[in-house]
Amino acid sequence: MNQRKKIRVLVIDDSALMRQLLTALLEEDSDIEVVGAATDPYVAREKIKRLNPDVLTLDVEMPGMDGLTFLEKLMRLRPMPVVMVSSLTDRGTEATIRALELGAIDFVAKPRDNVREGMSTLAREICDKVHMAARAHVRMMRDAPAPIADAAPASVGRERVVAIGASAGGTQAIAEILSALPAHTPGVAIVQHMPPKFTALFAAHLDARSQLEVREAKDGDLLRTGVALIAPGGLHMAVIRNGKGYSVRVYEGAPVNLHQPAVDVLFESVARVAGGDSLGILLTGMGNDGARGLLAMKQSGAQTAAQDEASSVIFGMPEQAIRLGAAEDVVGLEKIARHIVTWASKS
């Protein structure tokens, strides 16, 4: 009987303690084999060539060449799945957002206090994310697309809603889409699975590279043309109708599909209040969050689309929507911004 092939992991961290802990925690999973460890990106580069690992775990902050510089070079020259290991300092959070934009699959947070006890509680998370990364389709890093300029503005006096949901791989996908959208795009509401503290920085990164005004949503914010609102980590976001058009409700609530914020919460709210004046798009991610909500949008008269398998880092969420019959269109990432603009230009 053939043994199942183990996931080969290379651990990259300048801390000897962290290398030992990560190795021990990962090898508690019988499907994972740590094939080596490296103290810095220079050693890692040679071990990648020699050991050919399936997944890297990478510390964000290291001496010499920092983790971000190494990651950027890696994604341009030899794209492969990477799980970042990050501190939750302001600097570490900023670096983690940048790492996700560069193509890292996901991240785990280093414990601040009792390292041994903290890492033990994170053992399942680390192993789960390595398993997910091993199944990911990592694309070579691309330059940001030029904004689409030849589009008619949305209908005057009629606000419409674009709702986007994503998980693993979504930070890169959302950045690519928003950087190509023109300033007169209808209001965009976005749920990206991300913990508290990270979403505000993510929104700031997007705002710097988009013609839209992008910010972390606050309860009561208007969702209007030229604005994109990111659901805050740890809170749900729903779209509501008001006399001025649309706004968002941001609130605490039980996890839906294990997530806060949840894509289904956003999509189902848009189905209720916007119907045919909305477009729903489900992007890359693990699991099934957003599939039922996208179906509700389609049934309400909205136009719906899912990212295709070839351009998805993780095809789970789009695939579930397609299987449900929720997606009218299946679209490659490089065509999604144009898809939004075409929809917005229709009267």
C-alpha positions as semicolon CSV with decimal commas, in nm:
position;residue;x (nm);y (nm);z (nm)
1;M;0,000;0,000;0,000
2;N;0,145;0,340;-0,100
3;Q;0,208;0,592;0,175
4;R;0,056;0,935;0,132
5;K;0,315;1,192;0,027
6;K;0,405;1,423;0,312
7;I;0,411;1,803;0,280
8;R;0,776;1,907;0,282
9;V;0,833;2,227;0,480
10;L;1,135;2,454;0,514
11;V;1,131;2,673;0,828
12;I;1,303;3,014;0,793
13;D;1,352;3,212;1,115
14;D;1,651;3,382;1,274
15;S;1,546;3,269;1,624
16;A;1,678;2,926;1,722
17;L;1,389;2,889;1,968
18;M;1,129;2,966;1,704
19;R;1,291;2,725;1,457
20;Q;1,280;2,449;1,717
21;L;0,922;2,524;1,821
22;L;0,789;2,551;1,467
23;T;0,964;2,230;1,367
24;A;0,825;2,043;1,669
25;L;0,471;2,174;1,619
26;L;0,463;2,102;1,246
27;E;0,599;1,750;1,289
28;E;0,317;1,666;1,531
29;D;0,113;1,641;1,210
30;S;0,183;1,304;1,051
31;D;0,127;1,452;0,703
32;I;0,399;1,716;0,743
33;E;0,776;1,670;0,725
34;V;1,012;1,955;0,812
35;V;1,296;1,895;0,567
36;G;1,518;2,174;0,695
37;A;1,554;2,506;0,870
38;A;1,734;2,826;0,775
39;T;1,853;3,120;0,983
40;D;1,823;3,380;0,707
41;P;1,715;3,423;0,343
42;Y;2,066;3,355;0,209
43;V;2,080;3,012;0,373
44;A;1,716;2,958;0,273
45;R;1,790;3,025;-0,093
46;E;2,046;2,743;-0,104
47;K;1,824;2,503;0,090
48;I;1,528;2,570;-0,140
49;K;1,745;2,468;-0,437
50;R;1,876;2,159;-0,260
51;L;1,570;2,038;-0,067
52;N;1,286;2,148;-0,300
53;P;1,026;2,203;-0,023
54;D;0,653;2,227;-0,090
55;V;0,591;2,511;0,158
56;L;0,800;2,772;0,340
57;T;0,731;2,926;0,677
58;L;0,898;3,266;0,678
59;D;0,973;3,514;0,955
60;V;0,888;3,871;0,853
61;E;1,175;4,043;1,032
62;M;1,527;3,904;0,993
63;P;1,877;4,053;0,977
64;G;2,058;4,097;0,646
65;M;1,787;4,054;0,384
66;D;1,449;4,094;0,556
67;G;1,164;3,856;0,492
68;L;0,976;4,095;0,263
69;T;1,270;4,152;0,031
70;F;1,327;3,779;0,015
71;L;0,957;3,712;-0,049
72;E;0,942;3,964;-0,333
73;K;1,247;3,808;-0,501
74;L;1,104;3,459;-0,448
75;M;0,766;3,547;-0,603
76;R;0,930;3,697;-0,909
77;L;1,186;3,421;-0,966
78;R;1,042;3,101;-0,814
79;P;0,685;3,139;-0,687
80;M;0,597;2,891;-0,414
81;P;0,356;2,870;-0,118
82;V;0,466;3,073;0,185
83;V;0,308;3,104;0,530
84;M;0,438;3,410;0,714
85;V;0,520;3,398;1,085
86;S;0,461;3,750;1,215
87;S;0,475;3,953;1,533
88;L;0,167;4,158;1,616
89;T;0,359;4,480;1,666
90;D;0,262;4,776;1,447
91;R;0,571;4,712;1,236
92;G;0,499;4,341;1,216
93;T;0,135;4,398;1,116
94;E;0,236;4,640;0,840
95;A;0,495;4,392;0,711
96;T;0,240;4,110;0,716
97;I;-0,006;4,306;0,502
98;R;0,273;4,374;0,254
99;A;0,369;4,004;0,255
100;L;0,012;3,903;0,169
101;E;0,010;4,156;-0,116
102;L;0,335;4,007;-0,244
103;G;0,178;3,662;-0,258
104;A;0,214;3,492;0,081
105;I;-0,077;3,250;0,127
106;D;-0,150;3,336;0,490
107;F;0,015;3,410;0,823
108;V;0,027;3,301;1,184
109;A;0,103;3,538;1,471
110;K;0,392;3,483;1,710
111;P;0,279;3,485;2,074
112;R;0,395;3,794;2,262
113;D;0,442;3,652;2,610
114;N;0,479;3,284;2,698
115;V;0,629;3,164;2,368
116;R;0,621;2,791;2,437
117;E;0,263;2,789;2,568
118;G;0,146;3,033;2,301
119;M;0,294;2,835;2,015
120;S;0,137;2,520;2,151
121;T;-0,209;2,679;2,129
122;L;-0,134;2,780;1,770
123;A;-0,015;2,435;1,663
124;R;-0,338;2,346;1,482
125;E;-0,350;2,681;1,306
126;I;0,005;2,646;1,177
127;C;-0,056;2,294;1,050
128;D;-0,391;2,386;0,892
129;K;-0,237;2,678;0,706
130;V;0,055;2,468;0,583
131;H;-0,197;2,214;0,449
132;M;-0,387;2,494;0,277
133;A;-0,068;2,644;0,135
134;A;0,038;2,308;-0,006
135;R;-0,281;2,304;-0,216
136;A;-0,248;2,665;-0,330
137;H;-0,186;2,776;-0,685
138;V;0,081;3,045;-0,653
139;R;0,115;3,285;-0,943
140;M;0,423;3,478;-1,045
141;M;0,412;3,831;-0,909
142;R;0,280;4,087;-1,158
143;D;0,296;4,464;-1,172
144;A;-0,024;4,651;-1,084
145;P;-0,250;4,698;-1,388
146;A;-0,312;5,043;-1,531
147;P;-0,649;5,195;-1,434
148;I;-0,931;5,146;-1,683
149;A;-1,002;5,485;-1,837
150;D;-1,248;5,423;-2,121
151;A;-1,559;5,363;-1,917
152;A;-1,885;5,550;-1,894
153;P;-1,974;5,670;-1,542
154;A;-2,252;5,508;-1,346
155;S;-2,604;5,635;-1,407
156;V;-2,657;5,976;-1,247
157;G;-2,887;5,973;-0,944
158;R;-2,882;5,595;-0,912
159;E;-2,647;5,439;-0,662
160;R;-2,555;5,077;-0,715
161;V;-2,351;4,827;-0,516
162;V;-2,056;4,602;-0,595
163;A;-2,009;4,335;-0,325
164;I;-1,682;4,138;-0,315
165;G;-1,585;3,849;-0,088
166;A;-1,247;3,677;-0,050
167;S;-1,027;3,476;0,181
168;A;-0,683;3,317;0,123
169;G;-0,515;3,487;-0,171
170;G;-0,770;3,765;-0,162
171;T;-0,545;4,050;-0,054
172;Q;-0,348;4,020;-0,377
173;A;-0,663;3,974;-0,588
174;I;-0,849;4,268;-0,433
175;A;-0,546;4,494;-0,476
176;E;-0,524;4,402;-0,845
177;I;-0,894;4,468;-0,900
178;L;-0,920;4,798;-0,712
179;S;-0,603;4,942;-0,865
180;A;-0,763;4,904;-1,212
181;L;-1,105;5,052;-1,132
182;P;-1,188;5,412;-1,235
183;A;-1,288;5,675;-0,980
184;H;-1,654;5,672;-1,088
185;T;-1,706;5,302;-1,002
186;P;-2,023;5,237;-0,796
187;G;-1,973;5,184;-0,423
188;V;-1,777;4,868;-0,340
189;A;-1,833;4,669;-0,018
190;I;-1,561;4,413;0,058
191;V;-1,526;4,128;0,305
192;Q;-1,175;3,985;0,322
193;H;-1,124;3,725;0,595
194;M;-0,872;3,901;0,816
195;P;-0,836;3,952;1,193
196;P;-0,878;4,281;1,380
197;K;-0,603;4,541;1,342
198;F;-0,507;4,419;0,995
199;T;-0,807;4,550;0,799
200;A;-0,738;4,919;0,864
201;L;-0,383;4,881;0,732
202;F;-0,506;4,675;0,439
203;A;-0,751;4,952;0,350
204;A;-0,475;5,214;0,373
205;H;-0,254;5,010;0,139
206;L;-0,540;4,981;-0,112
207;D;-0,625;5,349;-0,087
208;A;-0,268;5,443;-0,179
209;R;-0,283;5,248;-0,505
210;S;-0,643;5,302;-0,615
211;Q;-0,839;5,585;-0,774
212;L;-1,118;5,495;-0,535
213;E;-1,138;5,618;-0,177
214;V;-1,069;5,298;0,020
215;R;-1,111;5,276;0,396
216;E;-1,205;5,043;0,678
217;A;-1,581;5,066;0,726
218;K;-1,743;5,229;1,027
219;D;-2,105;5,178;1,123
220;G;-2,323;5,416;0,921
221;D;-2,069;5,495;0,648
222;L;-2,227;5,582;0,315
223;L;-2,156;5,341;0,032
224;R;-2,144;5,574;-0,265
225;T;-1,981;5,605;-0,606
226;G;-1,603;5,624;-0,584
227;V;-1,583;5,462;-0,237
228;A;-1,474;5,112;-0,133
229;L;-1,538;4,998;0,226
230;I;-1,350;4,708;0,387
231;A;-1,530;4,516;0,663
232;P;-1,334;4,546;0,991
233;G;-1,171;4,229;1,123
234;G;-1,377;4,069;1,399
235;L;-1,703;4,241;1,296
236;H;-1,975;4,169;1,042
237;M;-2,071;4,419;0,773
238;A;-2,412;4,445;0,603
239;V;-2,541;4,690;0,343
240;I;-2,862;4,877;0,431
241;R;-3,082;5,114;0,234
242;N;-3,130;5,473;0,341
243;G;-3,273;5,791;0,193
244;K;-2,937;5,881;0,040
245;G;-2,881;5,545;-0,124
246;Y;-2,687;5,280;0,063
247;S;-2,482;5,267;0,381
248;V;-2,325;4,993;0,591
249;R;-2,408;4,844;0,926
250;V;-2,099;4,723;1,113
251;Y;-2,174;4,512;1,418
252;E;-2,064;4,235;1,652
253;G;-2,218;3,899;1,591
254;A;-2,158;3,528;1,618
255;P;-1,925;3,380;1,354
256;V;-2,094;3,273;1,032
257;N;-1,921;2,989;0,848
258;L;-1,656;3,027;1,125
259;H;-1,581;3,384;1,011
260;Q;-1,616;3,740;1,141
261;P;-1,664;3,917;0,905
262;A;-1,845;3,667;0,685
263;V;-1,903;3,703;0,312
264;D;-2,249;3,545;0,339
265;V;-2,359;3,822;0,578
266;L;-2,258;4,088;0,326
267;F;-2,398;3,914;0,018
268;E;-2,731;3,825;0,180
269;S;-2,779;4,186;0,293
270;V;-2,710;4,314;-0,058
271;A;-2,959;4,063;-0,199
272;R;-3,225;4,201;0,037
273;V;-3,176;4,573;-0,025
274;A;-3,017;4,616;-0,369
275;G;-3,125;4,320;-0,583
276;G;-3,087;4,403;-0,952
277;D;-2,885;4,714;-0,870
278;S;-2,596;4,502;-0,744
279;L;-2,306;4,289;-0,864
280;G;-2,163;4,013;-0,648
281;I;-1,815;3,870;-0,699
282;L;-1,666;3,579;-0,503
283;L;-1,289;3,552;-0,513
284;T;-1,024;3,303;-0,408
285;G;-1,049;3,141;-0,065
286;M;-1,078;2,822;0,139
287;G;-1,418;2,687;0,242
288;N;-1,770;2,779;0,134
289;D;-1,831;3,126;0,281
290;G;-2,009;3,342;0,025
291;A;-2,154;3,064;-0,190
292;R;-2,506;3,075;-0,042
293;G;-2,498;3,454;-0,027
294;L;-2,401;3,477;-0,393
295;L;-2,691;3,248;-0,479
296;A;-2,924;3,477;-0,281
297;M;-2,793;3,773;-0,482
298;K;-2,852;3,592;-0,811
299;Q;-3,206;3,500;-0,706
300;S;-3,272;3,865;-0,615
301;G;-3,183;3,978;-0,969
302;A;-2,822;4,075;-0,910
303;Q;-2,547;3,991;-1,156
304;T;-2,302;3,743;-1,007
305;A;-1,954;3,614;-1,087
306;A;-1,689;3,386;-0,940
307;Q;-1,314;3,387;-0,996
308;D;-1,195;3,105;-1,220
309;E;-0,978;2,816;-1,101
310;A;-0,673;2,909;-1,308
311;S;-0,631;3,249;-1,141
312;S;-0,744;3,149;-0,788
313;V;-0,483;3,084;-0,520
314;I;-0,739;2,859;-0,346
315;F;-1,041;2,763;-0,556
316;G;-1,262;2,651;-0,263
317;M;-1,504;2,944;-0,226
318;P;-1,554;3,015;-0,597
319;E;-1,589;2,644;-0,669
320;Q;-1,866;2,605;-0,410
321;A;-2,054;2,899;-0,561
322;I;-2,021;2,755;-0,912
323;R;-2,147;2,416;-0,791
324;L;-2,450;2,584;-0,634
325;G;-2,528;2,757;-0,962
326;A;-2,475;3,094;-0,792
327;A;-2,229;3,239;-1,045
328;E;-2,366;3,361;-1,376
329;D;-2,011;3,420;-1,498
330;V;-1,674;3,261;-1,419
331;V;-1,402;3,519;-1,474
332;G;-1,022;3,525;-1,461
333;L;-0,871;3,768;-1,213
334;E;-0,718;3,986;-1,484
335;K;-1,066;4,041;-1,634
336;I;-1,266;4,112;-1,318
337;A;-1,207;4,490;-1,309
338;R;-1,323;4,515;-1,671
339;H;-1,623;4,296;-1,579
340;I;-1,718;4,547;-1,306
341;V;-1,674;4,845;-1,537
342;T;-1,885;4,684;-1,811
343;W;-2,164;4,616;-1,561
344;A;-2,141;4,969;-1,419
345;S;-2,165;5,130;-1,763
346;K;-2,498;4,963;-1,838
347;S;-2,801;5,185;-1,780
